[in-house]
Amino acid sequence: MATLAMTSDSPRIPTGKPFWQSGHRPTLLAAFLYFDIAFMCWVMLGPLAPIISKDLGLDPAQKGFMVAVPTLAGAVIRLVNGLLVDRIGPKLTGTISQLVVIVGLAVAWWFGVESYEATLAVGVILGFAGASFAVSLPLASRWYPAEHQGKAMGIAGMGNSGTVFASLFAALLAKAYGWTNVFGLALIPLVAVFLFYLFAAEDSPDQPEAKPLSAYAAVLKEADAWWFMLFYGVTFGGFV
């Protein structure tokens, strides 16, 4: 008989089953696809930057800041998403974030982006896509017992590959159809994945209890937390 895991992420998830017989595979797939397409959008301004800067007459400093804004916004919004995941659940948090990105890109595509300030506004919207990290991983992993959470987070985390799609196709599509139309084309996979996410993803029935805000600050007293932040800044920072 399977035993029960008593961890902070999955307080009553049965253990002892093989990975593919435990958890919730539709949610795992939805978490991966959400993460993948979100990350594709998150870095979109990078490969488009040479075309945008030429079209809008941006100087190198403006172009650099434009590319940096989605990363900066995503870093801040991840904190917000982390709090929301613990309070309203991963699925609803992800739903809100995806709607923000879909509506934001639809507005940018329909009305156009004709100024430097408008590109920065688009960058902030794309930050919500970058914050998908804080939603997709708990969405997937909380369905699994402790011995399988690493696998679940690894599969969901493969959504990093979405950055490759942006690098491969964004500039090519911009040359063929215009760079503002790239935002409209991105809506196709965004909406498709969003619809699948709505029907396939489910929150784990055993969500951890929400903690007071003081508990989140307390983690900064842990020396390991600072080491992990340093490693993450170097490794994922280098990737970005």
C-alpha positions as CSV (number, residue, x, y, z in Angstrom):
1,M,0.0,0.0,0.0
2,A,1.3,3.4,-0.9
3,T,2.4,5.6,2.0
4,L,1.6,9.3,2.3
5,A,4.2,12.1,1.8
6,M,4.1,14.9,4.4
7,T,6.1,17.6,2.8
8,S,5.5,21.4,2.6
9,D,4.8,21.1,-1.2
10,S,2.6,18.0,-1.1
11,P,1.2,17.3,2.3
12,R,-0.9,14.3,1.5
13,I,0.3,12.9,-1.9
14,P,0.6,9.1,-2.1
15,T,4.2,7.8,-2.4
16,G,5.6,4.5,-3.6
17,K,4.2,4.6,-7.1
18,P,6.4,4.9,-10.3
19,F,6.6,8.5,-11.6
20,W,4.2,8.0,-14.6
21,Q,1.6,6.3,-12.3
22,S,1.6,9.1,-9.8
23,G,0.7,12.8,-10.1
24,H,-1.5,14.3,-12.8
25,R,-0.1,14.0,-16.4
26,P,-2.5,16.6,-18.0
27,T,-1.4,19.2,-15.5
28,L,2.2,18.3,-16.0
29,L,1.8,18.8,-19.8
30,A,-0.2,22.0,-19.4
31,A,2.5,23.4,-17.0
32,F,5.2,22.6,-19.6
33,L,3.4,24.1,-22.5
34,Y,2.5,27.2,-20.5
35,F,6.1,27.7,-19.5
36,D,7.4,27.0,-23.0
37,I,5.2,29.5,-24.8
38,A,5.5,32.0,-22.1
39,F,9.3,31.9,-22.3
40,M,9.1,32.2,-26.0
41,C,7.2,35.5,-25.6
42,W,9.3,36.7,-22.6
43,V,12.5,37.1,-24.7
44,M,10.8,38.1,-27.9
45,L,12.2,41.7,-27.8
46,G,15.8,40.4,-27.9
47,P,15.9,39.0,-31.5
48,L,13.6,41.8,-32.6
49,A,15.8,44.5,-31.1
50,P,17.9,45.3,-34.2
51,I,14.8,45.7,-36.3
52,I,12.9,47.7,-33.7
53,S,15.8,50.0,-33.0
54,K,16.4,50.7,-36.6
55,D,12.7,51.4,-37.2
56,L,12.2,53.7,-34.2
57,G,15.7,55.2,-34.3
58,L,16.8,54.0,-30.9
59,D,20.3,54.5,-29.6
60,P,22.3,51.6,-28.1
61,A,21.4,52.5,-24.5
62,Q,17.7,52.6,-25.4
63,K,17.9,49.3,-27.2
64,G,19.7,47.7,-24.3
65,F,17.2,48.9,-21.8
66,M,14.3,47.8,-24.0
67,V,15.7,44.3,-24.1
68,A,16.3,44.3,-20.3
69,V,12.8,45.4,-19.2
70,P,11.1,42.0,-19.7
71,T,13.8,40.4,-17.5
72,L,13.6,43.1,-14.8
73,A,9.8,43.0,-14.8
74,G,9.7,39.2,-14.7
75,A,12.1,39.2,-11.7
76,V,9.7,41.4,-9.8
77,I,6.5,39.8,-10.9
78,R,7.8,36.4,-9.9
79,L,7.7,37.5,-6.3
80,V,4.0,38.6,-6.8
81,N,3.2,35.3,-8.5
82,G,4.8,33.3,-5.7
83,L,2.6,35.0,-3.2
84,L,-0.5,34.5,-5.3
85,V,0.3,30.8,-5.9
86,D,0.2,30.2,-2.2
87,R,-3.0,32.2,-1.7
88,I,-5.3,31.6,-4.7
89,G,-3.6,28.6,-6.2
90,P,-1.3,28.0,-9.2
91,K,-3.9,27.5,-11.9
92,L,-5.8,30.8,-11.2
93,T,-2.4,32.7,-10.9
94,G,-1.3,31.3,-14.3
95,T,-4.7,32.1,-15.8
96,I,-4.4,35.8,-14.8
97,S,-0.8,36.0,-16.1
98,Q,-1.6,34.5,-19.4
99,L,-4.6,36.8,-19.9
100,V,-2.4,39.8,-19.2
101,V,0.1,38.7,-21.8
102,I,-2.6,37.8,-24.4
103,V,-4.4,41.1,-24.0
104,G,-1.2,43.1,-23.9
105,L,0.2,41.6,-27.1
106,A,-3.2,41.9,-28.8
107,V,-3.2,45.6,-28.1
108,A,0.3,46.0,-29.3
109,W,-0.4,44.2,-32.5
110,W,-3.8,45.9,-33.2
111,F,-2.8,49.5,-32.4
112,G,0.9,49.2,-33.2
113,V,4.0,50.2,-31.3
114,E,5.3,53.5,-32.5
115,S,7.5,54.9,-29.7
116,Y,10.3,53.9,-27.4
117,E,8.0,54.3,-24.4
118,A,5.5,51.9,-26.0
119,T,8.3,49.2,-26.4
120,L,9.0,49.5,-22.7
121,A,5.3,49.0,-21.9
122,V,5.3,45.9,-24.1
123,G,8.4,44.8,-22.1
124,V,6.6,45.1,-18.8
125,I,3.7,43.0,-20.2
126,L,6.2,40.3,-21.4
127,G,7.5,40.3,-17.8
128,F,4.3,38.5,-16.8
129,A,5.4,35.8,-19.3
130,G,8.8,35.6,-17.6
131,A,7.1,35.1,-14.3
132,S,5.5,31.9,-15.5
133,F,8.4,30.1,-13.8
134,A,6.8,30.8,-10.4
135,V,3.5,29.3,-11.5
136,S,4.3,26.3,-13.7
137,L,6.8,24.6,-11.3
138,P,4.5,24.5,-8.3
139,L,1.5,23.7,-10.5
140,A,3.3,20.5,-11.7
141,S,5.3,19.5,-8.7
142,R,2.6,19.7,-6.0
143,W,0.8,16.8,-7.7
144,Y,3.9,14.6,-6.9
145,P,5.4,13.0,-3.8
146,A,8.8,14.2,-2.7
147,E,10.7,11.4,-4.5
148,H,9.2,12.5,-7.9
149,Q,9.1,16.3,-7.5
150,G,12.5,16.7,-9.1
151,K,11.4,14.9,-12.2
152,A,8.1,16.9,-12.4
153,M,9.9,20.2,-12.1
154,G,12.5,19.1,-14.6
155,I,9.8,18.3,-17.2
156,A,7.9,21.5,-16.6
157,G,11.2,23.4,-16.5
158,M,12.0,22.2,-20.0
159,G,9.8,25.1,-21.0
160,N,13.1,27.1,-21.0
161,S,13.3,25.8,-24.6
162,G,10.7,28.4,-25.6
163,T,13.5,31.0,-25.7
164,V,14.9,29.0,-28.7
165,F,11.7,29.5,-30.7
166,A,11.9,33.2,-30.2
167,S,15.5,33.3,-31.3
168,L,14.9,31.1,-34.4
169,F,11.7,32.6,-35.7
170,A,11.0,36.1,-34.4
171,A,13.4,37.9,-36.7
172,L,12.5,35.8,-39.7
173,L,8.8,36.5,-39.2
174,A,9.5,40.2,-38.6
175,K,11.3,40.4,-42.0
176,A,8.5,38.7,-43.7
177,Y,5.5,40.3,-42.1
178,G,6.7,43.3,-40.1
179,W,7.8,43.2,-36.4
180,T,4.5,44.4,-34.9
181,N,2.8,41.5,-36.7
182,V,5.1,39.1,-34.8
183,F,3.1,40.0,-31.7
184,G,-0.1,39.0,-33.5
185,L,1.4,35.7,-34.7
186,A,2.5,34.9,-31.2
187,L,-1.1,35.0,-30.1
188,I,-1.8,31.9,-32.1
189,P,0.2,29.5,-29.8
190,L,-0.5,31.6,-26.8
191,V,-4.3,31.3,-27.1
192,A,-4.1,27.6,-28.1
193,V,-2.0,26.8,-25.0
194,F,-4.2,28.9,-22.8
195,L,-7.3,27.0,-23.9
196,F,-5.6,23.7,-23.2
197,Y,-4.4,25.0,-19.9
198,L,-7.9,25.9,-18.8
199,F,-9.3,22.4,-19.5
200,A,-6.3,20.2,-18.6
201,A,-4.5,21.9,-15.7
202,E,-5.8,21.3,-12.1
203,D,-4.5,22.4,-8.8
204,S,-3.3,19.6,-6.5
205,P,-6.1,18.7,-4.0
206,D,-3.5,19.1,-1.2
207,Q,-2.2,22.7,-1.4
208,P,0.0,23.9,1.4
209,E,-1.5,26.5,3.7
210,A,-0.8,30.1,2.9
211,K,1.9,31.6,5.2
212,P,2.1,35.1,6.7
213,L,4.2,37.6,4.9
214,S,6.7,37.5,7.7
215,A,7.5,33.9,6.8
216,Y,8.6,34.9,3.3
217,A,11.0,37.5,4.8
218,A,12.3,34.9,7.2
219,V,13.9,32.9,4.4
220,L,16.4,35.7,3.9
221,K,17.9,34.7,7.3
222,E,18.9,31.3,5.9
223,A,22.5,31.3,4.6
224,D,21.6,28.6,2.0
225,A,19.0,30.9,0.5
226,W,21.7,33.5,-0.4
227,W,24.0,30.8,-1.9
228,F,21.1,29.5,-4.0
229,M,20.3,33.1,-5.2
230,L,24.0,33.6,-6.1
231,F,24.1,30.3,-8.1
232,Y,20.8,31.1,-9.8
233,G,22.0,34.6,-10.6
234,V,25.1,33.2,-12.3
235,T,23.6,30.2,-14.0
236,F,20.2,31.4,-15.1
237,G,21.5,35.0,-15.4
238,G,24.1,33.8,-17.9
239,F,21.4,31.9,-19.8
240,V,19.3,35.0,-20.1
